[in-house]
């Protein structure tokens, strides 16, 4: 008798477990013998079906509900032929939310095989060390420039503490180190085999010097982290995210070209979700990114001080944002992207560029 049975482990769903055997079916064996003798047919080898498996092959958006807000930080769950990976697990502060999202799919941290980091900023990578603590065999892919700060996050945390002196723990939770043995160091140009998926790694700096993007070839999805900015699912507006310390608009343009060369069907943004027209998305984002840099340059030239400059930048960019999305969504964009940090990053970049040119 056949019965339906769900089998946990390695992503396979057992649909049928067949317990039929010749030992349990002597009558069938006898009948086969009778028919064989009567018809003088050649011996029949009876194949016994043990089970049939359906191999799961899916990409799922897990909403990390950062600070209780839906559609702010997205983790992508990739399942293929029993292999499970997450792209950008989010900050330590949303680890329990990530657990619950995986549990809703019958998974735990112990079921994961790999973490793919687009970059090491805390809102993308902060939970990685905790996941490795739960699953010591977990493989973590990270660019070579970011790897030292995953092994020892003290400098990363000190930098973040300067940006969020009073709110670091509340926003990002605990950030644990990752043992070097768990890391797989990337430079760009690698192809990862994740189950039956082939994923190309492309170095895409600009937002950060250690940023990579992952191009999934089966479904044509590019996991671009923050390289393509912030676009909250359900809206068309694409917003720059330019935090300090190492944005570089000139290098960023080469990353846009690298993404477009590969002609992805869709982009997956950590903030937040899928974008279905990559070429239009990047065109709009690049134009706005450079326009915001020009705006910042002009404000720095005319403002009385940095505080006044930030106020002018925040006012002008929020007014622009509010032309495209409702008021509540404008506030959500500003929070998710860190609008004040975008000013700090652009100002730092422009001043470094001016110093280098002088």
ROLO-392237 format. One record per residue: x, y, z of N, C-alpha, C in turn; residue in one letter. Coordinates in pm, whole numbers, padded with zeros to 5 digits, always signed. Layout:
# residues N
XYZXYZXYZA/...
//
This chain:
# residues 358
+00085-00119+00000+00000+00000+00000+00088+00124+00000X/+00052+00220-00081+00129+00343-00089+00075+00442+00014X/+00167+00516+00072+00121+00624+00160+00206+00747+00133X/+00144+00864+00156+00214+00989+00136+00295+01020+00260X/+00422+01060+00240+00508+01084+00354+00599+01201+00323X/+00601+01299+00413+00690+01414+00395+00819+01384+00467X/+00930+01397+00397+01061+01368+00455+01136+01498+00476X/+01174+01525+00599+01255+01642+00629+01398+01614+00588X/+01468+01721+00552+01611+01706+00528+01647+01724+00384X/+01747+01812+00363+01808+01834+00234+01711+01878+00127X/+01597+01931+00166+01507+01996+00072+01422+01904-00011X/+01421+01776+00018+01343+01684-00063+01209+01655+00004X/+01107+01650-00073+00975+01613-00024+00943+01476-00080X/+00937+01374+00007+00902+01240-00039+00753+01234-00062X/+00717+01209-00184+00575+01202-00215+00520+01062-00192X/+00595+00962-00231+00544+00826-00220+00648+00735-00156X/+00606+00662-00057+00691+00556-00002+00618+00426-00027X/+00673+00339-00108+00607+00217-00148+00665+00100-00070X/+00584+00038+00016+00631-00071+00100+00605-00207+00039X/+00565-00209-00090+00539-00336-00155+00669-00414-00169X/+00666-00539-00142+00779-00628-00168+00726-00765-00202X/+00806-00844-00270+00764-00979-00309+00737-01063-00185X/+00814-01038-00076+00792-01115+00047+00654-01086+00105X/+00607-00964+00091+00476-00930+00146+00364-00965+00051X/+00397-00998-00072+00294-01029-00170+00319-01166-00232X/+00311-01272-00151+00332-01406-00208+00228-01442-00313X/+00107-01388-00295+00002-01419-00392+00039-01365-00529X/+00090-01240-00532+00131-01181-00658+00244-01261-00718X/+00339-01304-00631+00450-01383-00682+00399-01513-00744X/+00298-01574-00678+00242-01699-00731+00173-01676-00865X/+00097-01568-00874+00027-01538-00998+00125-01515-01112X/+00231-01446-01083+00332-01423-01186+00390-01555-01233X/+00410-01645-01136+00463-01776-01173+00366-01855-01260X/+00237-01847-01224+00134-01919-01302+00131-01867-01445X/+00124-01732-01458+00118-01676-01593+00244-01708-01671X/+00356-01711-01601+00481-01740-01670+00481-01882-01721X/+00433-01978-01636+00433-02116-01680+00334-02139-01792X/+00218-02072-01782+00114-02096-01881+00155-02040-02018X/+00216-01921-02015+00242-01858-02144+00385-01878-02191X/+00466-01944-02104+00606-01963-02138+00676-01831-02169X/+00631-01723-02099+00696-01595-02118+00831-01596-02048X/+00924-01513-02094+01051-01503-02025+01031-01448-01885X/+01128-01474-01800+01120-01428-01661+01104-01277-01657X/+01013-01231-01573+00987-01088-01557+01055-01040-01430X/+01140-00938-01442+01201-00876-01325+01110-00763-01279X/+01055-00774-01160+00961-00676-01108+01038-00570-01030X/+01036-00447-01080+01102-00337-01009+01009-00285-00902X/+01059-00273-00779+00980-00225-00667+01013-00078-00644X/+00912+00011-00654+00930+00153-00633+00941+00181-00484X/+01056+00229-00441+01075+00258-00300+01020+00396-00264X/+01061+00500-00336+01002+00632-00315+01030+00719-00435X/+00949+00820-00450+00969+00921-00553+00993+01053-00483X/+01087+01131-00531+01117+01257-00465+01089+01374-00556X/+01040+01480-00498+01027+01608-00566+01135+01700-00510X/+01226+01746-00595+01335+01830-00549+01290+01976-00555X/+01297+02044-00441+01248+02180-00432+01346+02276-00498X/+01292+02367-00577+01375+02463-00650+01300+02596-00644X/+01338+02680-00550+01258+02801-00529+01346+02914-00478X/+01295+03035-00497+01354+03156-00438+01243+03226-00362X/+01265+03249-00234+01162+03305-00147+01214+03430-00078X/+01131+03533-00073+01163+03655+00002+01121+03637+00147X/+01216+03651+00238+01186+03647+00381+01196+03790+00434X/+01088+03840+00489+01084+03976+00541+01137+03976+00684X/+01249+04044+00707+01311+04046+00839+01242+04140+00937X/+01149+04220+00888+01069+04309+00975+01159+04393+01066X/+01257+04457+01004+01352+04539+01081+01279+04647+01158X/+01304+04655+01287+01240+04751+01377+01088+04742+01368X/+01038+04622+01341+00895+04600+01331+00832+04648+01202X/+00914+04690+01106+00862+04747+00982+00865+04642+00869X/+00751+04612+00809+00753+04528+00689+00822+04601+00574X/+00878+04524+00481+00938+04573+00357+01053+04671+00383X/+01139+04635+00475+01256+04718+00500+01385+04644+00469X/+01400+04522+00522+01516+04437+00492+01465+04302+00448X/+01511+04259+00331+01471+04129+00275+01590+04035+00272X/+01566+03912+00315+01661+03802+00299+01605+03710+00192X/+01689+03668+00099+01645+03574-00004+01684+03433+00038X/+01589+03342+00031+01613+03201+00057+01614+03126-00076X/+01726+03064-00107+01741+02988-00231+01744+02840-00197X/+01651+02763-00255+01646+02618-00235+01659+02549-00370X/+01746+02450-00374+01768+02379-00500+01828+02243-00475X/+01755+02139-00512+01805+02002-00502+01863+01971-00364X/+01796+02016-00261+01840+01987-00126+01941+02084-00071X/+01987+02178-00150+02079+02281-00102+02000+02405-00066X/+02035+02464+00050+01965+02584+00095+02066+02693+00129X/+02042+02810+00077+02129+02924+00103+02045+03047+00127X/+02099+03140+00204+02034+03270+00219+02129+03378+00169X/+02073+03478+00104+02148+03596+00063+02117+03708+00160X/+02220+03761+00227+02207+03872+00323+02107+03839+00433X/+02153+03773+00541+02061+03732+00647+02009+03845+00734X/+02061+03968+00715+02011+04081+00793+02090+04102+00920X/+02047+04197+01004+02119+04229+01128+02086+04130+01239X/+02169+04134+01343+02143+04048+01458+02010+04077+01525X/+01964+04200+01515+01838+04238+01580+01717+04170+01520X/+01728+04118+01398+01613+04051+01333+01633+03900+01324X/+01730+03847+01399+01759+03704+01389+01638+03618+01425X/+01566+03656+01531+01450+03575+01570+01341+03579+01464X/+01325+03694+01399+01229+03703+01289+01270+03611+01175X/+01400+03607+01145+01449+03517+01040+01423+03372+01079X/+01446+03339+01204+01416+03203+01251+01269+03168+01225X/+01181+03258+01263+01037+03230+01247+01001+03217+01100X/+01061+03300+01015+01031+03291+00872+01077+03157+00815X/+01192+03108+00860+01239+02978+00814+01154+02866+00873X/+01117+02879+00999+01033+02777+01063+00900+02762+00991X/+00849+02872+00937+00722+02866+00862+00736+02780+00738X/+00859+02760+00693+00886+02672+00579+00943+02537+00622X/+00935+02510+00753+00984+02383+00804+01135+02375+00814X/+01202+02490+00825+01348+02493+00825+01400+02556+00954X/+01528+02530+00979+01599+02595+01088+01736+02635+01038X/+01811+02704+01122+01948+02743+01083+02033+02622+01051X/+02006+02511+01118+02081+02389+01093+02059+02329+00955X/+01950+02371+00889+01921+02320+00754+01991+02400+00645X/+02050+02514+00681+02116+02597+00580+02254+02540+00544X/+02290+02556+00419+02421+02515+00372+02515+02633+00352X/+02461+02749+00318+02547+02862+00283+02479+02995+00312X/+02562+03094+00340+02521+03235+00346+02599+03309+00239X/+02529+03384+00156+02592+03465+00052+02578+03611+00092X/+02689+03676+00120+02688+03816+00160+02719+03903+00039X/+02630+04000+00012+02664+04098-00091+02769+04194-00039X/+02758+04231+00090+02860+04312+00157+02837+04299+00307X/+02925+04360+00385+02928+04329+00528+02861+04434+00615X/+02793+04534+00557+02723+04631+00640+02625+04559+00733X/+02606+04613+00852+02536+04540+00957+02394+04503+00920X/+02326+04588+00841+02188+04557+00805+02179+04441+00706X/+02290+04403+00648+02294+04290+00554+02355+04165+00616X/+02458+04182+00697+02542+04069+00737+02553+04046+00886X/+02492+04132+00968+02514+04126+01111+02476+03995+01178X/+02378+03923+01124+02332+03799+01185+02417+03678+01147X/+02515+03696+01060+02590+03582+01005+02660+03503+01115X/+02730+03570+01205+02803+03501+01310+02711+03417+01399X/+02593+03469+01429+02498+03393+01511+02449+03268+01438X/+02427+03279+01307+02386+03161+01230+02496+03055+01229X/+02620+03100+01218+02732+03004+01220+02745+02940+01357X/+02719+03016+01462+02722+02957+01596+02617+02846+01609X/+02501+02865+01549+02397+02763+01552+02429+02647+01459X/+02499+02676+01350+02528+02575+01247+02676+02586+01212X/+02764+02517+01288+02909+02534+01270+02961+02492+01133X/+02883+02419+01056+02926+02378+00923+02885+02475+00813X/+02823+02585+00850+02770+02679+00752+02884+02746+00675X/+02870+02751+00543+02969+02816+00456+02924+02959+00431X/+03017+03054+00442+02986+03196+00425+03071+03250+00311X/+03004+03300+00207+03071+03360+00093+03078+03511+00113X/+03199+03568+00099+03219+03711+00122+03339+03758+00041X/+03335+03884-00003+03446+03939-00080+03571+03951+00008X/+03686+03940-00054+03813+03940+00020+03833+04068+00101X/+03782+04181+00053+03798+04306+00127+03711+04313+00251X/+03604+04236+00253+03516+04234+00369+03547+04124+00467X/+03616+04020+00422+03640+03902+00506+03707+03933+00639X/+03812+04017+00644+03875+04043+00774+03779+04102+00878X/+03680+04177+00832+03586+04241+00924+03471+04148+00964X/+03458+04038+00894+03364+03934+00936+03430+03847+01042X/+03559+03821+01025+03635+03744+01124+03649+03823+01254X/+03678+03950+01243+03691+04038+01360+03612+04166+01331X/+03488+04175+01380+03403+04290+01346+03428+04414+01432X/+03535+04419+01509+03553+04529+01603+03564+04664+01533X/+03638+04673+01422+03649+04801+01350+03517+04839+01284X/+03448+04739+01232+03316+04764+01172+03220+04820+01276X/+03222+04761+01395+03132+04805+01501+03172+04943+01554X/+03302+04970+01561+03346+05103+01605+03301+05210+01507X/+03310+05180+01377+03263+05274+01276+03112+05296+01287X/+03039+05186+01307+02893+05197+01320+02855+05273+01446X/+02933+05256+01552+02904+05327+01677+02913+05478+01659X/+03002+05523+01572+03012+05668+01546+02890+05720+01472X/+02829+05635+01389+02711+05676+01313+02584+05667+01397X/+02577+05567+01486+02459+05547+01571+02504+05539+01717X/+02549+05649+01775+02607+05644+01909+02510+05597+02018X/+02382+05619+01997+02284+05584+02101+02193+05468+02064X/+02198+05425+01938+02098+05329+01891+02155+05203+01828X/+02286+05184+01835+02348+05073+01762+02289+04939+01803X/+02282+04911+01932+02232+04782+01979+02084+04764+01943X/+02007+04869+01959+01863+04860+01930+01839+04833+01781X/+01918+04896+01695+01898+04881+01551+01952+04749+01498X/+02069+04708+01548+02140+04598+01482+02166+04478+01570X/+02142+04488+01700+02160+04373+01786+02305+04330+01797X/+02325+04202+01825+02458+04147+01847+02521+04106+01714X/+02648+04141+01696+02723+04101+01577+02839+04014+01621X/+02832+03885+01591+02935+03790+01633+03036+03767+01522X/+03156+03731+01560+03260+03699+01461+03230+03566+01395X/+03285+03549+01276+03271+03424+01200+03410+03361+01190X/+03426+03235+01229+03557+03171+01216+03607+03170+01072X/+03735+03190+01054+03792+03195+00919+03766+03066+00842X/+03757+02954+00913+03737+02826+00843+03602+02818+00773X/+03506+02901+00815+03374+02899+00753+03367+02984+00627X/+03465+03069+00606+03459+03165+00496+03507+03105+00365X/+03441+03147+00258+03488+03120+00122+03510+03258+00059X/+03634+03288+00029+03673+03422-00010+03648+03443-00159X/+03582+03554-00191+03546+03586-00329+03625+03707-00379X/+03649+03707-00508+03708+03823-00574+03621+03875-00687X/+03528+03793-00732+03449+03820-00852+03501+03731-00963X/+03409+03679-01043+03446+03588-01151+03422+03442-01118X/+03389+03412-00993+03363+03273-00955+03223+03230-01000X/+03204+03102-01014+03071+03043-01034+03046+02945-00921X/+02939+02968-00846+02904+02882-00733+02797+02782-00777X/+02812+02659-00732+02710+02557-00755+02632+02540-00626X/+02507+02580-00628+02419+02571-00512+02307+02476-00549X/+02323+02347-00515+02232+02247-00568+02253+02240-00718X/+02144+02252-00794+02155+02253-00940+02168+02395-00995X/+02164+02495-00908+02179+02633-00952+02324+02665-00980X/+02344+02745-01082+02474+02803-01109+02461+02954-01082X/+02548+03005-00996+02541+03145-00954+02676+03210-00984X/+02673+03311-01067+02795+03384-01101+02816+03498-01001X/+02940+03511-00956+02977+03618-00864+03042+03731-00944X/+02993+03852-00926+03048+03969-00996+03084+04074-00891X/+03204+04126-00902+03249+04233-00813+03179+04362-00854X/+03101+04421-00763+03021+04540-00795+03042+04649-00690X/+03161+04708-00683+03186+04813-00586+03116+04943-00624X/+03120+05038-00534+03056+05167-00554+02984+05206-00427X/+02889+05124-00386+02825+05143-00255+02924+05108-00145X/+03002+05005-00168+03107+04963-00075+03217+04897-00155X/+03339+04907-00106+03454+04853-00180+03459+04702-00178X/+03377+04639-00094+03376+04493-00082+03243+04434-00130X/+03175+04504-00217+03041+04462-00260+03050+04367-00379X/+02975+04257-00371+02959+04166-00485+02810+04148-00511X/+02778+04104-00632+02642+04067-00668+02642+03924-00718X/+02528+03857-00703+02515+03716-00738+02412+03702-00848X/+02452+03641-00959+02365+03627-01076+02323+03482-01088X/+02197+03457-01056+02139+03323-01062+02093+03299-01204X/+02146+03194-01267+02130+03179-01411+02001+03108-01452X/+01944+03026-01365+01825+02950-01402+01705+03042-01422X/+01683+03131-01327+01568+03221-01333+01606+03364-01372X/+01735+03388-01391+01779+03519-01437+01766+03629-01334X/+01790+03596-01208+01776+03693-01101+01913+03739-01054X/+01930+03870-01042+02054+03929-00991+02030+03979-00849X/+02102+03923-00754+02094+03966-00615+02200+04075-00596X/+02155+04199-00596+02247+04313-00610+02269+04391-00481X/+02218+04343-00369+02243+04411-00243+02200+04556-00248X/+02296+04648-00232+02267+04792-00238+02324+04858-00364X/+02375+04778-00456+02433+04835-00578+02329+04909-00661X/+02205+04866-00655+02099+04931-00733+02004+05010-00645X/+02050+05050-00527+01975+05141-00444+01860+05077-00369X/+01764+05161-00333+01648+05123-00253+01522+05144-00336X/+01445+05039-00350+01314+05048-00416+01219+04956-00341X/+01134+05015-00262+01043+04936-00179+00937+04873-00268X/+00925+04743-00258+00832+04668-00344+00692+04731-00337X/+00633+04751-00454+00504+04816-00464+00514+04962-00506X/+00637+05013-00516+00662+05150-00560+00759+05149-00678X/+00758+05258-00754+00849+05269-00869+00972+05352-00837X/+00968+05428-00729+01077+05521-00698+01202+05445-00655X/+01316+05481-00713+01445+05420-00679+01531+05526-00612X/+01577+05495-00492+01643+05595-00407+01787+05555-00380X/+01880+05650-00390+02019+05619-00355+02035+05587-00206X/+02131+05499-00178+02177+05475-00041+02328+05487-00045X/+02381+05593+00013+02523+05627-00004+02590+05653+00130X/+02594+05554+00218+02652+05578+00350+02805+05585+00344X/+02868+05647+00442+03013+05639+00450+03054+05496+00490X/+03180+05454+00468+03291+05544+00442+03346+05543+00299X/+03305+05450+00213+03384+05434+00089+03301+05427-00038X/+03192+05506-00046+03122+05511-00174+03211+05577-00280X/+03188+05538-00404+03267+05593-00515+03182+05588-00640X/+03135+05703-00686+03042+05707-00798+03106+05666-00929X/+03234+05697-00947+03301+05656-01071+03308+05506-01084X/+03349+05439-00977+03355+05292-00977+03214+05234-00986X/+03120+05300-00922+02981+05252-00920+02928+05239-01064X/+02963+05332-01150+02917+05326-01289+02963+05198-01358X/+03083+05152-01326+03131+05026-01387+03049+04907-01337X/+03000+04917-01215+02915+04809-01161+02780+04806-01230X/+02724+04924-01259+02599+04927-01336+02618+04857-01470X/+02729+04887-01536+02757+04825-01666+02769+04674-01653X/+02834+04628-01547+02852+04483-01527+02717+04413-01508X/+02626+04479-01436+02493+04420-01417+02417+04414-01549X/+02416+04524-01623+02340+04530-01748+02396+04437-01854X/+02526+04416-01855+02587+04324-01952+02529+04184-01939X/+02490+04146-01820+02442+04009-01795+02292+03994-01819X/+02226+04102-01848+02085+04101-01888+01997+04017-01794X/+01998+04048-01664+01911+03974-01573+01764+04001-01603X/+01681+03902-01573+01536+03919-01587+01479+04008-01477X/+01535+03993-01357+01488+04071-01243+01606+04101-01151X/+01591+04207-01072+01683+04237-00965+01617+04201-00832X/+01701+04156-00739+01653+04137-00601+01731+04234-00514X/+01657+04327-00450+01717+04429-00365+01693+04395-00218X/+01796+04411-00138+01778+04387+00006+01677+04485+00063X/+01668+04605+00003+01569+04707+00044+01483+04744-00077X/+01369+04694-00123+01323+04571-00067+01252+04492-00175X/+01301+04374-00208+01229+04283-00295+01271+04291-00441X/+01182+04244-00528+01213+04229-00670+01182+04357-00748X/+01265+04380-00847+01242+04486-00946+01243+04421-01083X/+01136+04440-01160+01113+04360-01280+01166+04419-01410X/+01220+04538-01405+01274+04600-01527+01414+04652-01496X/+01516+04564-01497+01649+04604-01453+01709+04721-01528X/+01694+04725-01660+01758+04832-01735+01698+04968-01699X/+01565+04976-01691+01500+05102-01653+01535+05139-01509X/+01534+05040-01422+01566+05063-01281+01705+05126-01267X/+01803+05067-01332+01940+05116-01318+01958+05252-01385X/+01891+05272-01497+01897+05403-01562+01846+05513-01470X/+01731+05490-01408+01673+05589-01317+01760+05608-01194X/+01811+05498-01142+01893+05507-01021+02023+05581-01048X/+02089+05550-01156+02217+05616-01187+02196+05768-01203X/+02089+05805-01274+02062+05947-01294+02039+06017-01161X/+01961+05955-01074+01932+06018-00944+02056+06019-00855X/+02135+05915-00858+02257+05909-00777+02351+06025-00811X/+02373+06047-00940+02463+06156-00980+02401+06293-00952X/+02270+06301-00966+02204+06430-00938+02212+06463-00789X/+02198+06362-00704+02212+06386-00561+02356+06427-00525X/+02453+06372-00595+02591+06413-00572+02611+06560-00610X/+02551+06600-00723+02560+06742-00764+02490+06832-00664X/+02376+06787-00614+02303+06863-00513+02389+06879-00387X/+02451+06772-00344+02535+06776-00224+02652+06871-00243X/+02714+06865-00361+02828+06953-00389+02786+07100-00380X/+02671+07132-00435+02622+07270-00430+02589+07312-00287X/+02526+07223-00211+02492+07255-00072+02617+07277+00011X/+02719+07194-00008+02843+07209+00067+02912+07342+00035X/+02893+07387-00087+02956+07512-00129+02887+07633-00066X/+02760+07623-00035+02683+07741+00008+02640+07738+00154X/+02637+07620+00216+02585+07611+00353+02685+07669+00453X/+02633+07720+00562+02718+07783+00664+02806+07681+00735X/+02753+07560+00754+02828+07454+00822+02769+07320+00785X/+02830+07213+00836+02784+07079+00800+02643+07049+00848X/+02608+07101+00964+02473+07079+01016+02369+07143+00926X/+02395+07265+00883+02303+07333+00792+02300+07263+00657X/+02416+07211+00615+02422+07140+00488+02336+07013+00492X/+02345+06941+00603+02264+06820+00614+02116+06854+00615X/+02078+06958+00686+01937+06998+00689+01887+07031+00549X/+01968+07101+00471+01928+07138+00335+01915+07014+00247X/+02011+06924+00261+02006+06800+00182+01882+06718+00218X/+01858+06699+00345+01744+06620+00391+01614+06682+00342X/+01603+06811+00350+01481+06879+00308+01458+06863+00158X/+01562+06883+00079+01548+06877-00067+01518+06735-00115X/+01589+06637-00062+01570+06498-00109+01438+06441-00059X/+01397+06476+00061+01268+06426+00111+01154+06489+00032X/+01168+06615-00006+01065+06680-00088+01054+06610-00224X/+01168+06574-00282+01165+06500-00409+01097+06365-00392X/+01137+06293-00289+01079+06161-00261+00928+06171-00245X/+00882+06274-00177+00739+06289-00149+00657+06319-00274X/+00723+06360-00382+00652+06380-00508+00613+06248-00574X/+00680+06141-00536+00662+06013-00605+00587+05908-00524X/+00590+05920-00391+00526+05819-00307+00444+05887-00199X/+00343+05818-00143+00263+05876-00034+00351+05908+00087X/+00298+05991+00176+00375+06041+00290+00429+05929+00377X/+00345+05828+00406+00392+05719+00492+00503+05638+00425X/+00493+05624+00293+00597+05551+00220+00725+05633+00210X/+00713+05765+00199+00830+05851+00195+00909+05837+00325X/+00839+05836+00436+00907+05819+00565+00973+05683+00574X/+00906+05582+00520+00960+05446+00524+01086+05436+00437X/+01085+05495+00320+01204+05501+00235+01320+05567+00310X/+01293+05684+00369+01398+05760+00437+01459+05679+00551X/+01374+05607+00623+01423+05523+00733+01506+05407+00679X/+01452+05336+00581+01519+05215+00530+01653+05247+00467X/+01662+05360+00396+01786+05395+00327+01882+05473+00415X/+01834+05531+00526+01918+05615+00608+01952+05744+00535X/+01853+05829+00518+01870+05948+00434+01983+06038+00486X/+01994+06051+00617+02102+06133+00673+02239+06073+00641X/+02248+05939+00640+02375+05873+00608+02413+05895+00462X/+02313+05907+00377+02343+05934+00236+02413+06068+00220X/+02370+06167+00298+02441+06296+00293+02585+06280+00341X/+02605+06210+00453+02740+06194+00507+02831+06123+00410X/+02779+06020+00343+02861+05946+00248+02896+06029+00126X/+02799+06099+00072+02826+06183-00046+02922+06297-00012X/+02904+06359+00104+02994+06467+00144+03136+06417+00159X/+03153+06302+00219+03288+06244+00236+03350+06214+00100X/+03272+06153+00011+03322+06120-00122+03365+06245-00198X/+03284+06349-00196+03314+06471-00270+03437+06541-00215X/+03452+06540-00084+03570+06603-00024+03697+06523-00056X/+03688+06392-00052+03805+06310-00090+03841+06333-00236X/+03740+06341-00321+03765+06363-00464+03832+06499-00486X/+03785+06602-00414+03843+06735-00429+03987+06738-00380X/+04014+06668-00270+04150+06663-00218+04244+06592-00315X/+04197+06484-00373+04279+06409-00468+04309+06490-00594X/+04216+06578-00632+04233+06657-00754+04322+06778-00733X/+04340+06817-00607+04417+06940-00579+04567+06913-00571X/
//
